[in-house]
């Protein structure tokens, strides 16, 4: 009898999520039982639906993948987590392993490789691709998974930077991320310090230089 592995996809890119679901629907070994767009909704969903494997992006709004995975590993240690990202490096892969993830895959892998990897994870194996170490000269885009690394930003700060770039006020950022205004102001001060800028204008000028 065929063993069905139940999956939840956590990714805020709708087109990718739908494409991934279509691929998995063509594999009788797997069943997608849920799709969510951020870590907060994912954690809430697990109160009623528990999958065998979560396929999760790292860069998600509200609660990112790394933060969500750490919480889920404590509340649902039986659930296996596989990160699927546009980019990878050794630092991110090491963080994923420390959290207790079962795998780290690139978003551009082929369907056969995805299937093979998920079956391996289902059977208790780990599947981690090889990353690369970031050089100090690498400039990373604001909206990518590993933007936090060169400036040593916290997991929340890249999300705040993206909202700043989109013209959000401190109050609106607080509402969007479900944080207090004081917390957002503190993050903004830390961002300015880490990125060596003194004003929103200087920060925007730096962000504009990003690809």
Backbone as numpy.savetxt, mean C-alpha at the origin, in Angstrom:
# Nx Ny Nz CAx CAy CAz Cx Cy Cz
-11.17 -33.14 -5.07 -12.01 -31.94 -5.07 -11.13 -30.69 -5.07
-11.47 -29.72 -5.94 -10.68 -28.51 -6.08 -10.81 -27.63 -4.84
-9.66 -27.21 -4.31 -9.64 -26.33 -3.15 -9.73 -24.87 -3.60
-10.74 -24.17 -3.11 -10.95 -22.78 -3.49 -10.30 -21.86 -2.46
-9.44 -20.98 -2.92 -8.79 -20.00 -2.05 -9.51 -18.67 -2.18
-9.99 -18.15 -1.04 -10.76 -16.91 -1.06 -9.83 -15.70 -0.91
-10.08 -14.67 -1.72 -9.21 -13.50 -1.77 -9.98 -12.20 -1.57
-9.32 -11.24 -0.95 -9.79 -9.86 -0.94 -8.71 -9.01 -1.60
-9.12 -8.12 -2.50 -8.19 -7.20 -3.16 -8.32 -5.83 -2.50
-7.20 -5.28 -2.06 -7.19 -3.95 -1.43 -6.29 -3.04 -2.26
-6.91 -2.12 -2.99 -6.16 -1.22 -3.87 -7.07 -0.06 -4.25
-6.54 1.15 -4.25 -7.38 2.31 -4.56 -7.40 2.65 -6.05
-6.72 1.85 -6.87 -6.77 2.06 -8.32 -7.83 1.12 -8.89
-8.99 1.68 -9.21 -10.15 0.88 -9.61 -9.88 0.04 -10.85
-9.20 0.64 -11.83 -8.94 -0.07 -13.08 -8.07 -1.30 -12.83
-7.05 -1.16 -11.99 -6.19 -2.29 -11.67 -6.98 -3.35 -10.91
-7.79 -2.92 -9.96 -8.58 -3.86 -9.15 -9.52 -4.69 -10.03
-10.19 -4.01 -10.94 -11.12 -4.73 -11.82 -10.38 -5.68 -12.75
-9.22 -5.24 -13.24 -8.43 -6.12 -14.10 -7.93 -7.35 -13.37
-7.48 -7.15 -12.14 -6.99 -8.26 -11.33 -8.13 -9.23 -11.01
-9.29 -8.68 -10.70 -10.44 -9.54 -10.41 -10.81 -10.36 -11.64
-10.78 -9.76 -12.82 -11.11 -10.49 -14.04 -10.13 -11.64 -14.28
-8.84 -11.39 -14.01 -7.83 -12.44 -14.17 -8.10 -13.58 -13.20
-8.37 -13.24 -11.95 -8.59 -14.27 -10.93 -9.89 -15.03 -11.17
-10.89 -14.36 -11.74 -12.16 -15.03 -12.05 -11.96 -16.14 -13.08
-10.89 -16.02 -13.87 -10.60 -17.05 -14.86 -9.78 -18.21 -14.31
-9.50 -18.16 -13.02 -8.74 -19.24 -12.37 -9.64 -19.94 -11.37
-10.04 -21.18 -11.64 -11.00 -21.88 -10.76 -10.50 -22.10 -9.34
-9.19 -21.94 -9.12 -8.63 -22.17 -7.78 -8.94 -21.01 -6.82
-9.35 -19.86 -7.38 -9.50 -18.65 -6.57 -10.90 -18.05 -6.68
-11.30 -17.39 -5.60 -12.57 -16.67 -5.58 -12.36 -15.32 -4.89
-12.65 -14.24 -5.60 -12.56 -12.90 -5.02 -13.84 -12.63 -4.25
-13.73 -12.47 -2.93 -14.91 -12.28 -2.10 -15.07 -10.83 -1.62
-14.13 -9.97 -2.04 -14.25 -8.57 -1.64 -13.21 -7.69 -2.31
-13.56 -6.42 -2.51 -12.64 -5.41 -3.03 -12.81 -4.14 -2.19
-11.70 -3.59 -1.73 -11.75 -2.37 -0.92 -10.69 -1.39 -1.43
-10.87 -0.11 -1.11 -10.01 0.93 -1.66 -9.02 1.51 -0.67
-9.12 1.14 0.61 -8.14 1.64 1.57 -8.06 0.70 2.77
-7.01 0.90 3.57 -6.76 0.01 4.70 -7.82 0.06 5.77
-8.43 1.22 5.97 -9.46 1.35 7.00 -10.68 0.51 6.66
-11.12 0.57 5.41 -12.27 -0.24 4.99 -11.91 -1.72 5.03
-10.67 -2.05 4.66 -10.23 -3.44 4.70 -10.34 -4.01 6.11
-9.83 -3.28 7.09 -9.87 -3.75 8.48 -11.31 -3.94 8.94
-12.17 -3.00 8.56 -13.59 -3.10 8.93 -14.25 -4.29 8.24
-13.89 -4.54 6.99 -14.47 -5.65 6.23 -14.16 -7.00 6.87
-12.97 -7.10 7.46 -12.57 -8.38 8.07 -13.39 -8.74 9.31
-14.20 -7.81 9.79 -15.10 -8.13 10.91 -16.23 -9.05 10.48
-16.51 -9.06 9.16 -17.62 -9.88 8.66 -17.20 -10.91 7.62
-16.12 -10.63 6.89 -15.66 -11.54 5.85 -14.16 -11.76 6.01
-13.75 -13.00 6.14 -12.33 -13.31 6.34 -11.83 -14.17 5.17
-10.87 -13.66 4.40 -10.34 -14.41 3.26 -9.17 -15.31 3.67
-8.71 -16.08 2.74 -7.47 -16.85 2.95 -6.25 -15.97 2.68
-6.36 -15.13 1.63 -5.26 -14.27 1.21 -5.78 -12.87 0.92
-5.03 -11.86 1.32 -5.30 -10.48 0.93 -4.24 -10.04 -0.06
-4.66 -9.58 -1.23 -3.77 -8.97 -2.20 -3.85 -7.47 -2.00
-2.74 -6.84 -1.59 -2.83 -5.47 -1.11 -1.74 -4.57 -1.67
-2.15 -3.38 -2.09 -1.20 -2.35 -2.48 -0.64 -1.72 -1.21
0.50 -1.06 -1.31 1.09 -0.39 -0.15 0.58 1.04 -0.04
0.54 1.73 -1.17 0.18 3.15 -1.16 -1.33 3.32 -1.30
-2.04 3.30 -0.16 -3.49 3.49 -0.14 -3.83 4.64 0.80
-4.95 5.33 0.55 -5.33 6.44 1.42 -5.85 5.98 2.78
-5.95 6.94 3.69 -6.48 6.77 5.05 -5.55 5.90 5.90
-5.51 4.60 5.63 -4.54 3.70 6.27 -3.82 2.96 5.16
-2.51 3.12 5.06 -1.79 2.48 3.96 -1.60 0.98 4.20
-1.04 0.32 3.18 -0.93 -1.13 3.24 -0.08 -1.66 4.36
1.05 -1.01 4.63 1.94 -1.48 5.69 1.27 -1.36 7.06
0.61 -0.23 7.29 -0.08 -0.03 8.57 -1.22 -1.03 8.72
-2.00 -1.21 7.65 -3.13 -2.14 7.70 -2.65 -3.57 7.93
-1.56 -3.94 7.26 -1.03 -5.30 7.40 -0.60 -5.58 8.83
0.03 -4.61 9.47 0.48 -4.79 10.86 -0.70 -5.02 11.79
-1.78 -4.29 11.55 -3.00 -4.46 12.37 -3.63 -5.82 12.11
-3.72 -6.19 10.84 -4.37 -7.45 10.46 -3.59 -8.65 10.97
-2.27 -8.57 10.96 -1.46 -9.69 11.44 -1.74 -9.98 12.92
-2.10 -8.94 13.67 -2.40 -9.13 15.09 -3.83 -9.66 15.29
-4.77 -9.12 14.51 -6.18 -9.50 14.71 -6.55 -10.76 13.94
-5.90 -11.02 12.81 -6.21 -12.20 11.99 -4.90 -12.85 11.51
-4.16 -13.46 12.41 -2.86 -14.03 12.04 -2.95 -15.16 11.02
-4.15 -15.73 10.87 -4.32 -16.84 9.93 -4.42 -16.37 8.47
-4.70 -15.08 8.29 -4.86 -14.54 6.94 -3.48 -14.22 6.34
-3.23 -14.70 5.15 -1.96 -14.44 4.48 -2.06 -13.13 3.69
-0.99 -12.35 3.72 -0.96 -11.05 3.05 0.11 -11.05 1.97
-0.29 -10.65 0.77 0.64 -10.51 -0.35 0.55 -9.09 -0.88
1.65 -8.36 -0.81 1.68 -7.00 -1.35 1.87 -7.07 -2.87
1.14 -6.23 -3.58 1.28 -6.12 -5.04 1.50 -4.64 -5.34
2.68 -4.29 -5.81 3.05 -2.88 -5.92 3.61 -2.55 -7.31
3.54 -1.27 -7.65 4.14 -0.78 -8.90 5.66 -0.78 -8.82
6.18 -0.55 -7.61 7.62 -0.42 -7.43 8.05 -1.24 -6.23
9.32 -1.59 -6.21 9.83 -2.31 -5.06 11.27 -1.91 -4.80
11.69 -2.10 -3.56 13.09 -1.95 -3.19 13.31 -2.77 -1.94
14.56 -2.95 -1.59 14.88 -3.82 -0.46 14.27 -3.35 0.84
14.19 -2.01 1.01 13.64 -1.49 2.26 12.18 -1.87 2.43
11.39 -1.71 1.36 9.98 -2.06 1.43 9.78 -3.55 1.63
10.57 -4.35 0.92 10.45 -5.81 1.07 10.82 -6.24 2.48
11.85 -5.63 3.04 12.24 -5.94 4.42 11.11 -5.59 5.40
10.46 -4.44 5.17 9.34 -4.04 6.03 8.20 -5.04 5.92
7.92 -5.47 4.69 6.85 -6.45 4.47 7.14 -7.75 5.21
8.39 -8.19 5.16 8.78 -9.42 5.85 8.68 -9.26 7.37
9.10 -8.09 7.88 9.04 -7.84 9.32 7.61 -7.86 9.83
6.69 -7.35 9.02 5.28 -7.33 9.41 4.70 -8.74 9.44
5.27 -9.62 8.59 4.77 -10.99 8.53 4.02 -11.31 7.26
4.23 -10.50 6.21 3.58 -10.77 4.93 4.12 -12.06 4.32
3.33 -12.66 3.46 3.74 -13.91 2.82 4.34 -13.69 1.44
4.22 -12.46 0.92 4.76 -12.22 -0.40 4.78 -10.76 -0.80
5.55 -10.47 -1.84 5.65 -9.13 -2.40 5.85 -9.31 -3.91
4.87 -8.85 -4.69 4.90 -9.04 -6.13 4.80 -7.70 -6.85
5.25 -7.67 -8.10 5.10 -6.48 -8.92 3.75 -6.52 -9.64
3.21 -5.33 -9.92 1.92 -5.26 -10.60 2.00 -5.66 -12.07
3.21 -5.72 -12.62 3.32 -6.07 -14.03 3.64 -7.54 -14.26
3.44 -8.39 -13.25 3.68 -9.82 -13.45 2.61 -10.41 -14.36
2.92 -11.54 -14.96 1.96 -12.20 -15.84 0.96 -13.01 -15.02
-0.16 -13.34 -15.65 -1.18 -14.14 -14.97 -0.66 -15.49 -14.50
0.11 -16.22 -15.31 0.65 -17.51 -14.84 1.54 -17.36 -13.61
2.36 -16.30 -13.58 3.24 -16.08 -12.42 2.39 -15.73 -11.19
1.36 -14.93 -11.39 0.45 -14.59 -10.29 -0.18 -15.85 -9.72
-0.68 -16.70 -10.58 -1.31 -17.95 -10.15 -0.34 -18.82 -9.38
0.85 -19.00 -9.94 1.87 -19.82 -9.29 2.23 -19.27 -7.91
2.35 -17.95 -7.82 2.73 -17.31 -6.56 1.64 -17.48 -5.51
0.39 -17.28 -5.91 -0.72 -17.39 -4.96 -0.90 -18.84 -4.48
-0.70 -19.78 -5.37 -0.79 -21.18 -4.96 0.32 -21.53 -3.98
1.50 -20.96 -4.20 2.61 -21.20 -3.28 2.31 -20.61 -1.90
1.76 -19.40 -1.89 1.40 -18.76 -0.62 0.31 -19.55 0.08
-0.67 -20.01 -0.69 -1.74 -20.84 -0.11 -1.19 -22.06 0.58
-0.12 -22.62 0.01 0.47 -23.84 0.56 1.51 -23.57 1.64
1.57 -22.31 2.10 2.44 -21.99 3.23 3.82 -21.49 2.87
4.08 -21.25 1.60 5.38 -20.76 1.17 5.39 -19.22 1.11
6.57 -18.65 0.99 6.71 -17.21 0.85 7.21 -16.90 -0.56
6.71 -15.80 -1.11 7.07 -15.41 -2.48 7.45 -13.93 -2.47
8.73 -13.65 -2.43 9.23 -12.28 -2.44 10.14 -12.06 -3.64
9.81 -11.08 -4.47 10.69 -10.73 -5.57 11.91 -10.01 -5.02
12.95 -9.92 -5.82 14.14 -9.20 -5.40 13.96 -7.71 -5.65
14.31 -6.90 -4.67 14.21 -5.46 -4.83 15.55 -4.86 -5.22
15.65 -3.54 -5.10 16.91 -2.88 -5.35 17.08 -1.79 -4.32
18.31 -1.48 -4.01 18.59 -0.45 -3.01 18.53 0.92 -3.67
17.86 1.87 -2.97 17.76 3.23 -3.49 19.07 3.97 -3.29
19.52 4.65 -4.32 20.68 5.51 -4.16 20.22 6.88 -3.69
21.12 7.62 -3.09 20.75 8.94 -2.57 20.35 9.90 -3.68
20.78 9.62 -4.91 20.49 10.53 -6.01 19.14 10.27 -6.66
18.47 9.17 -6.29 17.20 8.85 -6.91 16.12 9.82 -6.45
15.38 10.37 -7.38 14.27 11.25 -7.08 12.99 10.46 -7.30
12.14 10.43 -6.29 10.97 9.58 -6.35 9.70 10.40 -6.45
8.73 9.97 -7.25 7.50 10.72 -7.42 6.64 10.71 -6.18
5.83 11.75 -6.02 5.02 11.93 -4.82 4.03 10.79 -4.63
3.49 10.25 -5.73 2.41 9.30 -5.57 2.84 7.85 -5.69
4.11 7.55 -5.44 4.55 6.17 -5.53 4.78 5.58 -4.14
4.81 4.22 -4.12 4.86 3.51 -2.86 6.05 3.89 -1.99
7.22 4.13 -2.59 8.41 4.30 -1.76 8.87 5.74 -1.65
7.98 6.73 -1.87 8.37 8.13 -1.75 8.83 8.45 -0.33
8.33 7.73 0.65 8.66 8.02 2.04 10.13 7.75 2.38
10.81 6.95 1.57 12.13 6.49 1.97 13.24 7.54 1.91
13.41 8.30 0.81 14.54 9.24 0.77 14.47 10.30 1.86
13.25 10.72 2.20 13.09 11.78 3.21 12.73 11.21 4.58
12.67 9.90 4.68 12.34 9.22 5.94 11.00 9.70 6.49
10.01 9.80 5.59 8.68 10.22 6.01 7.95 9.08 6.70
7.03 9.43 7.57 6.19 8.43 8.20 5.18 7.93 7.17
4.49 6.80 7.43 3.52 6.29 6.46 2.40 7.28 6.12
2.04 8.15 7.08 0.94 9.09 6.85 1.37 10.31 6.05
2.62 10.70 6.16 3.07 11.96 5.56 3.02 11.99 4.04
3.31 10.89 3.30 3.13 10.94 1.84 1.69 11.22 1.44
0.73 10.70 2.23 -0.67 10.96 1.93 -0.99 12.45 2.10
-0.44 13.05 3.13 -0.65 14.48 3.37 -0.01 15.29 2.25
1.17 14.88 1.80 1.85 15.58 0.72 1.01 15.55 -0.56
0.42 14.41 -0.86 -0.40 14.31 -2.06 -1.61 15.24 -1.98
-2.20 15.34 -0.79 -3.36 16.21 -0.63 -2.95 17.68 -0.70
-1.78 18.00 -0.16 -1.26 19.37 -0.27 -1.06 19.71 -1.75
-0.49 18.78 -2.49 -0.25 19.00 -3.92 -1.56 19.22 -4.67
-2.63 18.61 -4.17 -3.95 18.78 -4.81 -4.71 19.99 -4.28
-4.05 20.80 -3.45 -4.65 22.05 -3.01 -5.52 21.96 -1.77
-5.44 20.86 -1.02 -6.26 20.70 0.18 -5.73 21.59 1.31
-6.63 22.21 2.04 -6.26 22.96 3.23 -6.00 22.00 4.38
-5.40 22.50 5.47 -5.14 21.65 6.63 -6.43 21.05 7.17
-7.48 21.87 7.23 -8.77 21.39 7.75 -9.33 20.28 6.87
-9.25 20.47 5.55 -9.79 19.46 4.64 -8.96 18.19 4.67
-7.63 18.31 4.83 -6.78 17.14 4.97 -7.18 16.35 6.21
-7.42 17.07 7.30 -7.83 16.43 8.55 -9.13 15.65 8.37
-10.08 16.26 7.67 -11.36 15.59 7.43 -11.19 14.37 6.52
-10.36 14.50 5.49 -10.16 13.41 4.53 -9.50 12.21 5.17
-8.49 12.46 6.02 -7.72 11.37 6.62 -8.21 10.98 8.01
-9.31 11.62 8.44 -9.88 11.33 9.76 -8.86 11.58 10.87
-8.20 12.74 10.78 -7.23 13.16 11.79 -7.65 14.49 12.39
-7.05 14.86 13.50 -7.32 16.18 14.06 -6.51 17.22 13.31
-6.98 18.47 13.36 -6.25 19.56 12.71 -4.86 19.70 13.33
-4.77 19.54 14.64 -3.48 19.63 15.32 -2.51 18.57 14.81
-3.00 17.34 14.61 -2.15 16.26 14.11 -1.64 16.57 12.71
-2.52 17.08 11.85 -2.11 17.43 10.48 -1.08 18.55 10.51
-1.29 19.55 11.37 -0.33 20.65 11.48 1.04 20.13 11.92
1.04 19.18 12.85 2.29 18.58 13.30 2.99 17.84 12.16
2.20 17.07 11.40 2.77 16.35 10.25 3.36 17.34 9.24
2.65 18.45 9.01 3.13 19.42 8.03 4.46 20.04 8.47
4.58 20.31 9.76 5.85 20.84 10.28 6.97 19.81 10.10
6.66 18.54 10.37 7.66 17.48 10.21 8.06 17.31 8.75
7.08 17.41 7.85 7.35 17.31 6.41 8.29 18.42 5.97
8.00 19.64 6.41 8.85 20.78 6.05 10.28 20.58 6.55
10.38 20.06 7.77 11.71 19.85 8.36 12.47 18.77 7.59
11.82 17.65 7.32 12.48 16.53 6.66 12.84 16.85 5.20
11.99 17.64 4.55 12.22 17.95 3.14 12.95 19.27 2.96
13.32 19.87 4.12 14.14 21.09 4.12 13.48 22.23 3.34
12.20 22.46 3.62 11.48 23.61 3.06 10.91 24.41 4.22
10.65 25.68 3.97 10.21 26.56 5.06 8.78 27.06 4.88
8.16 26.77 3.74 6.83 27.29 3.49 6.09 26.38 2.51
4.76 26.50 2.45 4.00 25.73 1.46 4.45 26.02 0.03
4.87 27.25 -0.23 5.34 27.61 -1.56 6.60 26.84 -1.93
7.54 26.74 -1.00 8.76 25.99 -1.25 8.47 24.50 -1.42
7.53 23.99 -0.63 7.15 22.59 -0.75 6.56 22.32 -2.13
5.65 23.19 -2.58 5.03 23.02 -3.89 6.08 23.09 -4.99
7.04 23.99 -4.85 8.11 24.10 -5.85 8.90 22.80 -5.93
9.15 22.16 -4.78 9.86 20.88 -4.76 9.01 19.78 -5.39
7.72 19.77 -5.09 6.84 18.75 -5.61 6.69 18.84 -7.12
6.68 20.07 -7.63 6.54 20.28 -9.07 7.70 19.64 -9.82
8.87 19.60 -9.18 10.04 18.99 -9.81 9.94 17.49 -9.89
9.02 16.92 -9.07 8.87 15.46 -9.10 8.24 15.05 -10.42
8.58 13.84 -10.94 8.02 13.39 -12.22 6.51 13.27 -12.16
